[in-house]
Amino acid sequence: MGKIILLISVLFLTTTLHADVRLPQIFGDNMVLQRDQPTAIWGWSSPREKITVLLNKQSKTIAAGKDGKWKMCVYLIR
């Protein structure tokens, strides 16, 4: 009985932890951002999904809207 409860718990957690976060193709590896200027980061996800952006050891979190769209402004400070 304990194994069944454990299996159901694991299945529940894996389905609730799945995030469908997407970024536009403009964002990618080795892209260059101007420092000391605001930079807009945006994308799409599941509705009301929490999105965390980590940039140069800075972290910012936002929740997506009802339509799954999200946008935030970050600063690249040296």
C-alpha contacts under 8 A as a table, 3 or more apart, distances in Angstrom:
res1	aa1	res2	aa2	distance
1	M	4	I	5.26
1	M	5	I	6.50
2	G	5	I	5.22
2	G	6	L	6.18
3	K	6	L	4.99
3	K	7	L	6.06
4	I	7	L	5.05
4	I	8	I	6.16
5	I	8	I	5.13
5	I	9	S	6.09
6	L	9	S	5.07
6	L	10	V	6.18
7	L	10	V	5.17
7	L	11	L	6.17
8	I	11	L	5.13
8	I	12	F	6.08
9	S	12	F	5.09
9	S	13	L	6.19
10	V	13	L	5.16
10	V	14	T	6.15
11	L	14	T	5.24
11	L	15	T	6.28
12	F	15	T	5.37
12	F	16	T	6.24
13	L	16	T	5.16
13	L	17	L	5.92
14	T	17	L	5.25
14	T	18	H	6.36
15	T	18	H	5.63
19	A	45	S	7.16
19	A	46	S	6.96
19	A	49	E	7.61
20	D	44	W	7.94
20	D	45	S	5.17
20	D	46	S	5.97
21	V	43	G	7.26
21	V	44	W	5.78
21	V	45	S	4.29
21	V	46	S	7.14
21	V	51	I	7.99
22	R	43	G	5.62
22	R	44	W	5.21
22	R	45	S	6.16
23	L	27	F	6.77
23	L	42	W	6.66
23	L	43	G	4.54
23	L	44	W	6.60
24	P	27	F	6.10
24	P	42	W	7.62
24	P	43	G	6.27
25	Q	28	G	6.93
27	F	31	M	6.99
28	G	31	M	5.92
33	L	39	T	7.59
33	L	76	L	7.53
34	Q	37	Q	6.11
34	Q	39	T	7.96
34	Q	76	L	7.18
35	R	75	Y	7.05
35	R	76	L	4.78
35	R	77	I	5.78
35	R	78	R	6.96
36	D	75	Y	6.15
36	D	76	L	5.70
36	D	77	I	5.41
36	D	78	R	7.72
37	Q	75	Y	5.84
37	Q	76	L	6.82
38	P	73	C	6.04
38	P	74	V	5.60
38	P	75	Y	4.79
38	P	76	L	7.41
39	T	73	C	5.42
39	T	74	V	5.25
39	T	75	Y	6.04
39	T	76	L	7.71
40	A	71	K	6.88
40	A	72	M	5.73
40	A	73	C	4.45
40	A	74	V	6.42
41	I	71	K	5.69
41	I	72	M	5.41
41	I	73	C	6.14
41	I	74	V	7.35
42	W	69	K	7.64
42	W	70	W	5.57
42	W	71	K	4.08
42	W	72	M	6.32
43	G	69	K	6.04
43	G	70	W	5.65
43	G	71	K	6.60
44	W	64	A	7.62
44	W	68	G	5.35
44	W	69	K	4.61
44	W	70	W	6.11
45	S	49	E	6.45
45	S	64	A	6.86
45	S	68	G	4.89
45	S	69	K	6.49
45	S	70	W	7.73
46	S	49	E	5.44
46	S	64	A	7.40
46	S	67	D	7.94
46	S	68	G	5.07
47	P	64	A	5.82
47	P	65	G	5.80
47	P	66	K	4.89
47	P	67	D	5.68
47	P	68	G	4.10
47	P	69	K	7.63
48	R	63	A	5.43
48	R	64	A	4.51
48	R	65	G	5.31
48	R	66	K	5.94
48	R	68	G	6.51
49	E	63	A	5.48
49	E	64	A	5.28
49	E	65	G	7.97
49	E	68	G	7.42
50	K	61	T	6.82
50	K	62	I	5.75
50	K	63	A	4.35
50	K	64	A	6.40
51	I	61	T	5.50
51	I	62	I	5.30
51	I	63	A	5.89
51	I	64	A	7.13
52	T	59	S	6.72
52	T	60	K	5.56
52	T	61	T	4.24
52	T	62	I	6.53
53	V	59	S	5.70
53	V	60	K	5.37
53	V	61	T	6.40
54	L	57	K	6.26
54	L	58	Q	5.50
54	L	59	S	4.52
54	L	60	K	6.66
55	L	58	Q	5.15
55	L	59	S	6.49
55	L	76	L	7.26
56	N	76	L	7.01
56	N	77	I	7.95
60	K	74	V	7.76
62	I	70	W	7.53
62	I	72	M	7.36
63	A	70	W	7.03
64	A	67	D	7.62
64	A	68	G	5.18
64	A	69	K	5.47
64	A	70	W	4.70
65	G	68	G	5.11
65	G	69	K	5.61
65	G	70	W	6.38
66	K	69	K	7.63
